Amino acid sequence: MTKLQVRAFLYQLGCFGILFILFRFLLGKYTHLEGAWISVTAFVVGTILAPKFQAAKTKDGEKLFMSWIFIKGIKEIG
């Protein structure tokens, strides 16, 4: 794995982790879900809402790209 691929993986893992913990707390506090359903629901919501990062080789070299449902299109990072 290249440096940008590792960076993309860590960004994606970090964003998912933050959203998972946030939604797990909110679902546990404000809904009547119990047990594993809180974690399963937080996982699904976190997976859908987390931005997707990917390293791709272009004619200018390897670059990092991001796609997110709240932003139209694909954005180049850095």
C-alpha positions in Angstrom: 0.0 0.0 0.0 1.2 3.5 -0.8 1.3 6.4 1.6 -1.8 7.9 0.1 -3.7 4.6 0.3 -2.9 4.4 4.0 -3.9 8.0 4.5 -7.2 7.4 2.7 -7.9 4.3 4.8 -7.1 6.2 8.0 -9.4 9.2 7.0 -12.2 6.8 6.2 -11.8 4.9 9.4 -11.6 8.1 11.5 -14.7 9.6 9.9 -16.7 6.4 10.3 -15.5 6.0 13.9 -16.6 9.5 14.9 -20.0 9.0 13.3 -20.5 5.6 14.7 -19.7 6.7 18.3 -21.9 9.8 17.9 -24.9 7.9 16.5 -24.4 5.1 19.0 -24.6 7.6 21.9 -27.6 9.5 20.3 -29.5 6.3 19.5 -28.9 4.9 23.0 -30.1 8.1 24.7 -33.0 9.2 22.5 -34.6 6.0 21.1 -36.1 2.9 22.6 -33.7 0.5 20.9 -32.0 -2.1 23.1 -29.0 -4.3 23.0 -27.2 -5.0 19.8 -29.8 -3.0 17.8 -28.2 0.3 18.9 -24.8 -0.8 17.5 -26.2 -2.3 14.3 -28.2 0.9 13.6 -25.3 3.1 14.4 -23.1 1.0 12.1 -25.5 1.3 9.2 -26.0 5.1 9.6 -22.3 5.6 10.0 -21.5 3.6 6.9 -24.0 5.6 4.8 -23.1 9.0 6.1 -19.3 8.7 6.3 -17.3 10.2 3.4 -15.5 7.8 1.1 -11.8 8.4 0.5 -9.7 6.9 -2.3 -6.2 7.2 -3.6 -5.9 7.1 -7.4 -3.1 7.4 -9.9 -3.5 10.2 -12.4 -1.3 11.6 -15.1 0.0 14.1 -12.5 0.8 11.3 -10.0 -1.1 9.8 -7.2 -3.9 11.9 -5.6 -6.4 11.6 -2.9 -10.1 12.0 -3.7 -13.2 12.2 -1.5 -16.9 11.5 -2.2 -19.7 12.4 0.2 -23.5 12.3 -0.1 -23.6 16.0 1.1 -21.2 17.2 -1.6 -22.0 17.1 -5.3 -19.3 15.2 -7.3 -15.8 14.0 -6.3 -13.4 16.4 -4.6 -9.6 16.3 -4.7 -8.0 16.5 -1.3 -4.7 18.4 -1.0 
